[in-house]
Structures are given as C-alpha cells and as structure tokens.
Amino acid sequence: MRHLVVVIALMMVGGMAHAKKNCTDQPKDKWMNEEEFKKRLEGEGYKIRKFKQPGSCYEIYGTNKDGKDVEIYFNPVDGSIVKEEIE
C-alpha cells in the first residue's frame, strides 16, 4: 500500500511539471510578431532549435550566448522570461 501512495504522489508531481504556464492574459493582437521576436532573441545570442507557442507563451529550445542548452518560456507581449531551465 505504501508503494502505491508513493507512485501516485510521483505521478501527481510529474503532471504538475507538465502543466501549462500562464505567461500573459493579453489577447494575441497585443503579442510580438513571432518572426521579429525570434530575430530579437538571435540578436541577443540565442540559437533557436525549436520555437513553440504553447498556450499563452512563446517557448524556445536551443542554446544561450554561452552555448548552454536552454528551455525558456517568454511573455509574448513584452519578451520577459517567465521560466528558464539551463542544462
């Protein structure tokens, strides 16, 4: 029984890790243009391998100016970082 509780708890934590981020409540007509936003990031030294628009965020997988792998969620209105994972 104890193992079952542990498994259920781990599944719940894993599910929360995949929950969608809320980066903005602004309508899409207020968001930065995707292509312009990508160019801005590349100008800051990011290399984008994958660009996504999940829910209310812009998300990239790539490398930062130091060459480290990153996964970053951005507010698509102002370009601020909502969450960043550096590997």
PyMOL commands that set and color helices and strands:
alter all, ss='L'
color gray80, all
select helices_A, chain A and resi 2-17+28-30+34-43
alter helices_A, ss='H'
color red, helices_A
select strands_A, chain A and resi 47-52+58-63+69-74+81-86
alter strands_A, ss='S'
color yellow, strands_A
deselect
rebuild
show_as cartoon
